[in-house]
Amino acid sequence: MAEQNKDLEYYLNLNWTLIEGQDLDFEGNPYWYIEIKEIPSFTFCAKTLARARENYKRQLKLSLMVMLENNEHITEPGEEEDEPDWESLCP
């Protein structure tokens, strides 16, 4: 039931884990991208890092709107991932 209280505004204001990087397009021109660790399907590209940082939230908003509409689970920053508890597995 708690999920129902979490609206678009709530998710937009979370402290997402941004992964920033630079790559080359098909013509060899550099571009910057921003990915969000918690949303593997999210990538935003721009010609400069500054522009990517300024504008990725618009695409994030659209992505979150679709995820909420489809009742998809949205992994929040700091939410436990399904990793084994290595300390309890190792002697």
C-alpha positions as a Markdown table, in Angstrom:
| # | Residue | x | y | z |
|---|---|---|---|---|
| 1 | Met | 0.0 | 0.0 | 0.0 |
| 2 | Ala | 2.9 | 2.4 | 0.7 |
| 3 | Glu | 3.8 | 2.4 | -3.0 |
| 4 | Gln | 0.5 | 4.2 | -3.8 |
| 5 | Asn | 1.5 | 7.3 | -1.8 |
| 6 | Lys | 4.7 | 7.7 | -3.8 |
| 7 | Asp | 3.8 | 9.9 | -6.7 |
| 8 | Leu | 5.8 | 11.4 | -9.6 |
| 9 | Glu | 7.0 | 14.3 | -7.5 |
| 10 | Tyr | 8.4 | 11.9 | -4.9 |
| 11 | Tyr | 10.4 | 10.0 | -7.4 |
| 12 | Leu | 11.7 | 13.1 | -9.2 |
| 13 | Asn | 13.2 | 14.3 | -6.0 |
| 14 | Leu | 15.1 | 11.2 | -5.0 |
| 15 | Asn | 18.9 | 11.3 | -5.0 |
| 16 | Trp | 19.4 | 9.0 | -8.0 |
| 17 | Thr | 22.8 | 7.5 | -8.7 |
| 18 | Leu | 24.0 | 9.1 | -11.9 |
| 19 | Ile | 26.5 | 7.5 | -14.2 |
| 20 | Glu | 28.1 | 10.0 | -16.5 |
| 21 | Gly | 30.3 | 9.2 | -19.4 |
| 22 | Gln | 31.5 | 10.2 | -22.8 |
| 23 | Asp | 31.4 | 8.2 | -26.1 |
| 24 | Leu | 31.6 | 8.7 | -29.8 |
| 25 | Asp | 28.6 | 8.7 | -32.2 |
| 26 | Phe | 28.6 | 6.8 | -35.5 |
| 27 | Glu | 30.4 | 9.7 | -37.2 |
| 28 | Gly | 33.2 | 9.8 | -34.5 |
| 29 | Asn | 31.8 | 12.9 | -32.8 |
| 30 | Pro | 32.0 | 12.9 | -29.0 |
| 31 | Tyr | 28.8 | 13.1 | -26.9 |
| 32 | Trp | 28.0 | 12.8 | -23.2 |
| 33 | Tyr | 25.6 | 10.5 | -21.6 |
| 34 | Ile | 23.9 | 10.1 | -18.2 |
| 35 | Glu | 22.5 | 6.8 | -17.0 |
| 36 | Ile | 20.8 | 6.1 | -13.8 |
| 37 | Lys | 22.0 | 3.1 | -11.9 |
| 38 | Glu | 18.6 | 2.3 | -10.4 |
| 39 | Ile | 16.8 | 2.5 | -13.8 |
| 40 | Pro | 18.8 | 0.4 | -16.2 |
| 41 | Ser | 16.6 | 1.3 | -19.2 |
| 42 | Phe | 17.4 | 5.1 | -18.7 |
| 43 | Thr | 20.0 | 6.9 | -20.9 |
| 44 | Phe | 20.1 | 10.5 | -21.8 |
| 45 | Cys | 22.6 | 11.9 | -24.4 |
| 46 | Ala | 23.7 | 15.4 | -25.2 |
| 47 | Lys | 26.6 | 17.2 | -27.0 |
| 48 | Thr | 28.0 | 18.6 | -23.7 |
| 49 | Leu | 28.0 | 17.3 | -20.1 |
| 50 | Ala | 26.5 | 20.6 | -18.9 |
| 51 | Arg | 23.6 | 20.2 | -21.3 |
| 52 | Ala | 23.1 | 16.5 | -20.3 |
| 53 | Arg | 23.0 | 17.6 | -16.6 |
| 54 | Glu | 20.6 | 20.4 | -17.4 |
| 55 | Asn | 18.1 | 18.3 | -19.4 |
| 56 | Tyr | 18.2 | 14.7 | -18.3 |
| 57 | Lys | 15.4 | 15.3 | -15.7 |
| 58 | Arg | 12.8 | 15.9 | -18.5 |
| 59 | Gln | 13.4 | 12.4 | -19.9 |
| 60 | Leu | 13.5 | 11.0 | -16.3 |
| 61 | Lys | 10.1 | 12.5 | -15.7 |
| 62 | Leu | 8.7 | 10.8 | -18.8 |
| 63 | Ser | 10.3 | 7.5 | -17.9 |
| 64 | Leu | 8.9 | 7.6 | -14.4 |
| 65 | Met | 5.5 | 8.6 | -15.7 |
| 66 | Val | 5.4 | 5.5 | -17.9 |
| 67 | Met | 6.8 | 3.2 | -15.1 |
| 68 | Leu | 4.1 | 4.5 | -12.7 |
| 69 | Glu | 1.4 | 4.1 | -15.3 |
| 70 | Asn | 2.4 | 0.5 | -15.9 |
| 71 | Asn | 2.7 | -0.2 | -12.2 |
| 72 | Glu | 6.3 | -1.1 | -12.6 |
| 73 | His | 8.5 | -1.5 | -9.5 |
| 74 | Ile | 10.8 | 1.5 | -9.3 |
| 75 | Thr | 14.0 | 0.7 | -7.5 |
| 76 | Glu | 14.9 | 3.6 | -5.2 |
| 77 | Pro | 18.4 | 4.8 | -4.4 |
| 78 | Gly | 19.7 | 2.8 | -1.5 |
| 79 | Glu | 17.2 | 0.0 | -1.9 |
| 80 | Glu | 18.7 | -3.4 | -1.3 |
| 81 | Glu | 19.5 | -5.2 | -4.5 |
| 82 | Asp | 19.1 | -9.0 | -4.7 |
| 83 | Glu | 22.8 | -9.8 | -4.0 |
| 84 | Pro | 23.9 | -12.6 | -1.8 |
| 85 | Asp | 25.0 | -11.8 | 1.7 |
| 86 | Trp | 28.6 | -12.7 | 1.1 |
| 87 | Glu | 29.6 | -12.3 | 4.8 |
| 88 | Ser | 27.2 | -15.0 | 5.8 |
| 89 | Leu | 28.2 | -17.3 | 2.9 |
| 90 | Cys | 32.0 | -17.1 | 3.5 |
| 91 | Pro | 33.5 | -18.9 | 6.5 |
